[in-house]
Amino acid sequence: MIELHARTRRISGSRLEELLGRYDARSVVDPLMGLPTHLNYLKRHGIAVHGGDVLEWFVRAGEGLVVNDFTILRDIEVAEIVEMLPGRIYPLDRFKAWEGVFFTEEQCAYLGVWHDNVRNLRSDGQTGLAILGLWFVLSYWLQKAHYPDDMQDLPPSELAWNYLRKTERWVGSNMLRNTVRQSDVLATVSSQRADALFLAPPARNAFRSSDARIWMWEAWWQGNPYYNIEHSYRDSLFGARSADEHGYARAFATVLSAAREYPVIIVQATKERLHEFEPHLRNARRNVDIVTPYGNEVYLVGTK
Amino acid sequence: MTLFERVGANSSPEPGALADVLSLFGAVADAAAGSPPEATPSIASLAVWMARLAELSQEEADALYFAALLRNLGALGNPAFGKGEPLPARLAEMHRWDIPVSGARLCESIRPLPRPTADLVRWSAERWDGTGYPDQLRWHGIPRAAQALHLACTYVRFADREEALATIAGESGQAFAPEQTRTFVMWYHACGGEIEPVGIPLHALDAKLATTGEIVDTLADRIDAHNGTPGRWRRVLQRAEHAAAALQLSPSDRTQLACAVRFFAAGEIDDAILEAERFGPMARLGVKNRAKHAVAAAALLERSTTLGAAAPLLRARAEWYDGTGKPDGLRHEAIPPAAMVLSACIAYDALEQSAREKTREDHRRPLDRIETASGTQFDPRVVSALAQTVQERT
């Protein structure tokens, strides 16, 4: 059975909205966005958002949640995703490598069907929403493997239908231009302009111990069960190049240096990791406020 | 200095009084959200039991109690529950997602509360699988105490315990963490689903940080914001204070009046249309409607041991001096004089606002209209006192 992380980082859009409001920021760039649900929250509350990540499925999900203003998955489109379409030939063994290891034969067949159906969707917005909706199914299955008696045994198509229909609720417009891009941190930071830069830096070497629910979905989207996300991070700033302490510190300082034009920089950290970021931010910014709202959450806010 | 403060509500309160006022705040918010206030103690108790079974810290368990009490605070003033034409379903749903965040922000402004309270309210509607709101947090990113509150709210919502159990078990891995569902099921089987009441953790309140007066004023502001009548209670209070002074009401009556002024609008909170918009403050047709609001406001205030003494005043504010009012048909001296002051001041304010907006056909001076009802709807002595107050101020 695959290990699932016992801790999950909390990135709260509502908290970020409060922090941005405190510094009069109406637009924000997040170059390490991950699953951009926090950007979706900010968008819904009238803030222009721009995100970036190196993993393609995060970016695709962002196209559904962040860029997309009005496209939803209607019943007819959901029906075209969740089941095999007559006349289409499906490579049902695409994810056979996961069979008996992580998933059942039926689940692997569905993963193959869904992969093809989503790849055939006609809009980026719908594709993004479908990727997100089906990811909830994958997460459910992996969780159920840990708690077989505690969670309901729901048919794959029913589960997928429920989650895909739920994605509709997050689609909305803020009448502003919002973007996502698949690129490394520095490229995103330097290609965008906004009132604030938000950074939630990954832990050192985090890419080597990525949660199965994250790396597995990238593999699914690439259609390759053997896909190794270390490839995606190989040349990234917070990837292999910053595996040691000094390399990591250098990488963080490089980001701050590239972000010199941003009026506000917000760094989300924890109490334990505060010392990794605070000195660099103090070097880069005249004023640094430390906000500790709840539990282990710490935000460093640097202004000029 | 306001009348309410003059009678001592600006000194540091006992934690019990503070908790009582917070409970009232929660009950008004429950009414705004359409949630029965009777359910709140059960939700708070179950949430605390879940926290204890999960071995959460005492601080979190204490905060959880208050978060349960105040979980609907954000509904006060939320457009989804506002007056007038209902919003389109989708828009209303999006506004409803903001309830936890608005509630959290309001909790942050109530300084005596334990620190984690606000964030437990903020994340009380998050779902384990990441499809909740407002932040779509997922898995262990949701504080366990907030998950406990979500579970308690779900359980208490059902009249049938077996059905509640089945629903919660069926949502394992979706709305609730599987570990937590397992803890809940163990609790359910250990005590047959019967929630053992937990007392309010008074020790967790820092009563030095705010006065009950400040909290009551915040609540009154929120009620007015919810009803779309910002500043109403402050205007009514100003008139009522002067009229009460002119009538030489006793200090006790004036205290109750000050309290009633802050809460009369709570009766209108779950009504789609304000009473003044429906019939006008002087219309006989509006008596039944006004009485309904008066009774609702009195019922809310009766729950409070600290402020409950003002409830009869609220109930009597829709009575007419000639005995043709409602809900009890009281007449002349049987109506508390402070209730007559309240009634006249509310009507005067509605007329004044209406005249200011010039939305009514009748543009006579508000005071003239009040005077026409002297001896029928209003006590003549109160009308004279109000007239004196208005004339002095103009």
Interface residues (C-beta under 8 A of the other chain):
Chain A: H5 A6 R7 T8 R9 R10 I11 S12 G13 S14 R15 E18 T37 H38 N40 Y41 R44 F136 S139 Y140 Q143 K144 H146 Y147 D150 M151 Q152 Y163 K166 R169 W170 G172 P293 Y294 G295
Chain B: E93 M94 V101 A104 R105 R115 P116 D119 R122 D129 G130 T131 P134 D135 Q136 L137 R138 W139 H140 G141 I142 P143 G170 S172 G173 Q174 P178 T181 R182
